């Protein structure tokens, strides 16, 4: 069985800055910035934004909540199923 190889790209500081600046200087959403530039992933851009001093502290919650990360369930399906059973 052949598995698909994922190529990981390290972005230069200039590429990161370009994406973050585009987000802050236009009314584009993160998804629109990613589509316009062709990079990075939306999650990656959101992490860069969270580290930027212009955006720091303005995110309502982490991209992947701590509770879900520790349970190993990225989608939180186990947590939602438990809440639904109450």
Secondary structure, 3 states (H helix, E strand, C coil): CCCCCCCCCCCCHHHHHHHHHHHHHCCCCHHHHHHHHCCCCHHHHHHHHHHCCCCCCCCCCCCCCHHHHHHCCCCCHHHHHHHHCC
